Amino acid sequence: MPLSLLSLRVDPAVIMAPMCGCTDLPFRSLVRRFGCALAFAEMVKDRAVIEGNRKTDELLATGKGDVPLGVQLAGRDPELLAEASRRLEQRGAAVIDLNVGCPVPKVVRDGCGSALMKDPALVGRIVERMAGAVRVPVTVKMRTGFGAGDEDRFLEIARLAEAAGARALTVHGRSREQGFAGEANLDAIRRVKSRVRIPVVGNGNIRRGTDALRMMRESGCDGVMVARGALGNPWLFREIRAALAGEPEPPSPTVPERAALLLEHFAGMAALYGPERAAHRVRRVTQWYVKGVAGSAELRNAGSRLSSEADVRDFAARFAAARPQADVRGAIPSSPDPGPPEGSP
């Protein structure tokens, strides 16, 4: 089922979440191949976008086929966020999202991310300024609350964001207090859906195609956003597409297929960052791919010490020869620490 955001048609309505340190251009290229209809770049700060920060420019690197591209902004000043939105539209962003959900302490201390859950009126003012500054759709990604005692505040934020011009809401079915622990609250997503007329996207605990199908059926949401479940497993998008279409579940990737895709992932990183930087950046990525094989602890340890392209190729060959021990589907890597985006002031 497609998701319509102004003139942008997302079909099927399966979206890759913005994840700091994860969703760069090489990663987005892979998930798009397996059926991701809309992918977000890593979160960026409003001031860093305006100032043309070098590292922020790298986070926004894109290329042929990387469309439609969503960009998520963090901040709390309506004017800065409006100006940053204009800059992002000029750079080709198809969707601009306001982060009202990041739970990381250093982001929250700046009054950004999920800290905005405590001030619904400010969220409304921000969305109004952002939506008035650009022609592309402005959306909001939020949680179900900040902490104890504000259980219904997310509904007020949803109402104010819609009134201010938001074209869609993504609801991560956990509070800031929960972080990434526990099951997503599908009833909270359903409650948001019942309060607004704009599309609502559900997020949280999507590890299998059946998880996406269940979320849409039980919450009534219009689409799903995938996060950690896709790390090292872009095949998840193929599985979700099949589930939503009522088709048989595709086979799980073999270990050699996973090793081959890791090499492709590295090749994309080398093209963007250069081979030397890529060999260091891929260390984290190897941890995503090797889950569910015999000797994964030794592979994780070896992956953390890579320092050259030759090392990466040797590692991939060793990984390809490993014996499968568990189905990769449903295996979620440990929550990455997103922190503030690189280049943040």
N, C-alpha and C positions, 0 to 999 in steps of 0.2 A: 504494500500500500504506500503510495507516494506521500510525501510531506511537502506542502506548498508554503514557501516563505516569500511573499510578494511574487516576483517573477521567477524566483528560484525554485526549481522542482527537485526534490531529493527523493530518488526512487531506486531501490527501496529505502524506507526511512530508517537507515542504519548509519550512525555517525560515530566517528572516532573522536574521543574526548581529547582536549588539550592536556598534555602531561609534561611538566618540566623535566628536561633531561631525557625525554623519550621520543616525543612526536616531531622529530626533525624531518627534513625532506626525504632522506633515504628510507626512514620508517614509513612515512606517509605513502611513498611510492609502492611499497609492498602491500600495505593494507588495501589500497585502491585496487590493486590487481585482483584481490580476492573478494571484492564486492562492497567495499566501503564507499558509500555514496557521497559523503561529505566528511572531510578530514580537517581537524584544527591543528594549527601550528602551536608551539609552546606559548604559554602565557607570557605577556610582555607588560612592562610598566608604562603608564601613560607618559610620564616625563621623559623616559628613555627613548620612546618613539619620537617625541617632539624634538629632542636634542640630537637625534640621529646617532645615537650611541652605537659604536662599532659592533659590540657583541650582540646588541639587540638586532641590528641589521642582519647578523649571521643567523639569529634565531628565526628571522622572517624569510630566510632564503627559500626561493621557490624555483620551479622549472616547468618545462613543457609537460603537460598532462597532469599537473598538480592543481586540478580544478574540479569542483569549486573548493576554494580554500576559505576556511574560517579562521579568524584571529580573535583571541581572547585578551581583553584588557584588564589590568588590575589598577586600582586607584580609588580615590574618594572625592576628588575635586571635580565638580561638574564641568567647569570650563576646560580644565586640562584634558579630561576624558573626551570632551567634544572635539577639541583640537586634534587629539591623537586619533580619534575616529576618522576625521577628515584625511589625515595623513595616510591612514591604513586603506581607506577607500581609494585614494590616489595610487596606492601600490598594488591594487587589484584584489583586495579582500572582498569576498562575496557575502560574507556574514561577519558582523562584529559583535562579540559577546562580552557582557559585563560579568566579571567574576565576583560572585556573592557567596562563594563556598569554600575557598581555599582555607584549610584548617591549620596550616603551618604557623607556629608561634611568631616567627619573625615577620610574616606577612600580616598576621592579626595585630601585632604590636603597632604597625603603621596605620591601623584603622582600616585596612583593606581586606579583601576576601570575605571570609565568614563574619568578620567584625561588622560588616554592613548589615548583617541580619538583625543587629540591635537597633538600627535606625531606618525603619521602612520609609519614612518620609524622604530621607536623603536618597535612598535608592530611586524613588519616584522622580526626584529632581534630576538625578544623574541620567536616568533613561530618557527623560524629556529632552535634555540638552543633547545627548548623543543622537537620538532619533531625529532631532531637528537639524543636525549638522550634516547628515549623509543621506544618500538615496538608497543604499543597500540596507537590508534588514538588520535591526539591532535586536539581540536576544539577551536573555539573562540566565545564568546557571547558578542555582542556589541549593542550599541544604534545607533540612526540615526544621532547623532551629540552631541557636547558638549553644544554649545550655538548658539546665532545668528552669522551668518557670516561663518559658517563652514558646510553648508548644504550638500555639496558633498564630504566631507572628509571621510565619512563612506564608500563610494564607493572605494576610494583609499585604505582604510584599508582592505576591502574585497579582492581587487586584490593582495595586498602585502601578506596578510595572506595565500591566496591560493598558491601563488608562493613560499612561505616559507615552505609549507608542511602541512598546516591545512587540515584536512579531512572533515570538515563541518563548517558552520557558523550558529550561531543563531542570528537573528536580532530582538531585542525588538523595536517595531515600535514607539518609542518615543525618544526624545532627553534627555540629562541629565537635561536640563533646565525644561522640562515638569515633571520630576519625574515620578509619577504614575498617573498623571491627564490626562484627555482627551482620545480620541479614538486612538487606534494604527493606524499608518500610513501604510496601506497595500501597497500603491504605492511604498513606500521606500523599503519594502521587495521585491516587484516585481523588482525594479531596481537592487537590489543586485543579485537576481536570474538571471537576464539577463546578468550580467557581469562575472559570474563565472561558472565553470563546476562542482564544488563540491556541495554536497547537502546543501540546505539552509533550516533552520528551522525557522518558524515564531513564534513570542511571543508577547502577549499583548491582553488584553480584551477577553480572552477566558473563558466565563462563562457558555456557553451551547454547546451542540454538534453541533448545527447549526453555532455557531461562528467559530468553528474549520473548518467546511466544507466551510464556506464562505472565510475564510482566505486562505485556500488551493486553492480554485477556482479563487479568485481574484488576488492573488499574485503569484500563480504558485509554491509556496514553496513545499518542499518535505516532510515536517512533521511539527508538532506543538509542542510547549512547553507550558505547563500549569503552572501557578503560583498561585496567590491569589485565583483564582476561585475554587481551590481544597481544601482550608482550611475549615475543617468541612464538606466537601462535596466530599469525594473520589468517590462517585457515578458518578461524572462528567466524569471520565475515561470510565465507562461503556456506558454513553450516547454518548461520542465522538466516541467510537468504533462502536456503532450502526449507527450513522450518516454517518461515512465514509464508512460503509458497505452497506448503503442504506436500513437499517432495521428500523422498527418502533421504536419510542422513548420509552425507558423503563420508567416504572412508577417512579415518584418521591418517595424518601424514606419517610416512615411515621415518626411521631415524636418518637414513641417507638423504631423504628429501629435506629434512630439517637442517642437516649439515650443509646441504647445497644452498639452501635459502640463507643460512647464516653467512656464507661466502658472498652471496649477492648483496646482502645487507652491508657487509664490509666494503664491497666494491663501491656501493653508493656513498658510503662515508668517506672513502679514499678520494672519490671524485670531488666531494664537497670540501673536505678538510685537509686533504693531502694524506699520503700513506702513513707518515709518521704519527700525526695527530690521531688519525683514524685507528691505528693499532692500539693506542692507549684508550680511546673512547669506546672501542668495541669490547673492552674487558667487561664492562657492565652488561653489555648486550649478550655476551656468551652465557651469562647466568640465567637469562630468560629461556634460551633455547634448550639447555641440557636437562631440564626437568624430566623425570620419568624414565631415565635410562640407568642401567647398571653402572655403578662407579661414578654417579653424578657428583658426589662430593669431591672426588679427585679431579674431575673435569672442571668443576667450578674453581678449584684451587689453581689449576693450570691456566684457565681462562683469565684469572686475575693478574697473571704475570706476563701477558703478551706485550711485545714491544716492537714487532716488525711485521711486515706483510708475510714473510716466510713463516714466522711464528703462527700467524693466523691460519695459514694454509695447513701447516702441520697439525694444528689443533683441530681443524675441521675434518681432516682425514682420521684422526683418532676418534673424534666424536662419531663420524659416520660408521665406524666399525663397532660401536657400542651396542650392547644388547638391549632391546626395549624392555622396560620393566613395568611401565604403566602407561595408560592412554594419556597423551599430552593434553587432551581436551579436559577442561575443568581445573587444570593446574595453574594457579595464579601465583606469579612471583611475589616476593615480599614487597610491601608497599614502598615504592620509591619515595625518597624524601624530596619533594619538589622544590622546597625552598623558594626564595625569591628568584625571579628570572635573572639570568646573567645580564649584566649591564644595568641592573637596577641602581638608581641613585641611592 
